[in-house]
Amino acid sequence: MTYAERSVRFEADALAVATALSAHTTQPYFLYENRGVVSWAEGEISVVEVYADRAVLLTENRRREHPVTAHPLAAAGAALADVVSSRDRTYGWITFELAGHADWTGTVPLARFVLPRKEIRFTDGVALLRAETPNEVDKLEAALAEAITSPHHLPENDRYTLDMVEHDAERYKAAVASAVRDIRDGKLDKVILSRSVPVPGDVDLPATYLAGRRGNDPARSFLVKSGDWEVAGFSPEIVTRVDTDGVVVTQPLAGTRALDGDLVMNIARREELYRDAKEVFEHAISVRLAAAELAQVCTPGTVRVEDFMSIKERGSVQHLASELAGELRAGASCWDALAALFPAVTASGIPKTQACELIRAVEPDRGLYSGAVLTVDADGTLDAALVLRSIYRQGTRTWLRAGAGIVAQSAPERELEETREKLNSVARFVVPALSPATM
């Protein structure tokens, strides 16, 4: 696709403006933030929908199927290559169920990638506007000006109260206890099990995103309306990043304690994390698997641990965190790197095959939870955020979801408490939608 482009001076709050653009459009959209660098995309010129056996390219005048011969993500990359030009950026989402694609019998897409009709990239005091024609760029510039002067409504104190404490608690503790027995029987080493909490009414997702982003310090954040999914999230880690030099990075977080306004207690919890054998073991085996997965797609001898077991503060929790990197081997693509690392070890388990089988048995409908939202550029760079600390909407149903890593030393009550700590990163920012009478 060849876009008309225009750079305009921009000195406003990019997150607030992109949120307003999302709230004001009736079209599908992606808002993606990478540590302050914001991209916003609207509409769909081309779409690639990924199924277990094929990737389907959909444009206004054609449909083309690419069969899966190696991995569904490789087929997605081949399909996108038919429509992407040198400066294009694709936006997309991947559901957790892609992990079990070989056994998938559903009829809904496992992943969806979009080449947008319009796009704004906010960087260093400049907004780069891209659209199909100069006239559409004019309209986009007008929409940008309106979003700057008319920010989306964000009430100060109007928030939903959610039942994070008891909803689904007994089932979850029973599932954890069963998983611990399987682990002690030698069936697997670790599995991440989760529980969902419903939101009782209609939600203003853009306002929730902006409130939540201001109250969190995520590795990535996103606000998405695409296909039948809507999601706003504050991701604590990436699944993978591939840069222009072919360096592949992954950032496993495993090991969690609460984080609140009590500085003394936060420091005590941090020290407790480092002393807790269960948390340290859970983190170490996650790093080991991430290194092995990187080795599948990287030049031998290049995989390294850049940072080991530091602390990352993410909203209402703090984590043990590591960063690993390697150099993509000749002939491999960013899609190969993503396929090797997806699903994230910190949202699935070890070994992954056995962990995913157990997850599918007790959580057959994870959807976007523990999947990915991502951007892919035509130069081969890729940035994939792990979908955690998020709020989800499909049709009239809206919910939150959080999990915990289960190992042999896990106690069901503590793992339940960890889900509460994580849910709080999002739950305290859920904004009710305005009724028609108050709009």
Buried (B, 14 or more C-beta within 10 A) or exposed (E): BEBBBBEBEBEBBBBBBBBBBBBEBEEBBBBBBBEEEBBBBBBBBBBBBBBBBBBBBEBEEEEEEBEBEEBBBBBBBBBBEEBBEEBBBBBBBBBBBBBBBEEBEEEBBBBBBBBBBBBBBBBEEEBBBBBBEEEBBBEBBEBBEEBBEEBBBBEEEBBBEBEBEEBBBEEBBEBBBBBBEBBEEEBBBBBBBBBBBEBEEBBBBBBBBBBBBEBBBBBBBBBBBBBEBBBBBBBBBBBBBBBEEBBBBBBBBBBBBBBEEEEEEBEEBBEEBEEBEBBBBBBBBBBBBBBEBBBBBBBEEBBEEEEEBEBBBBBBBBBBBBBBBBBBBEEBBBBBBBBBBBBBBBBBBBBBEBBBBBBBEBBEEBBBBBBBBBBBBBEBBBBBBBBBBBBBBBEEEBBBBBBBBBBBBBBBEEBBBBBBBBBBBBBBBBBBBBEEEEE
